Amino acid sequence: MNKSSQEVLIFLKENKEFIMQHEDFMYYFVEALLDRMFAMGNEVLPIIAAAPESYQQFLRRRFLGE
């Protein structure tokens, strides 16, 4: 995992409570972060795992085709 991926991972972990309090619109923020990481060729699975559980199924389907 490169430095920018690690920074995103840390950011999500540190702000998970805030993200969960505002799930209705924060999903799109997390999805945009993953879009950028995916486009840069970074591994997105650790970032998906750091997202709130309620997002993970949708993100896995979108980015991993599960």
Secondary structure, DSSP 8 states (H G I E B T S, - for coil): --HHHHHHHHHHHHTHHHHHHTHHHHHHHHHHHHHHHHHTT---HHHHHHS-HHHHHHHHHHHH--
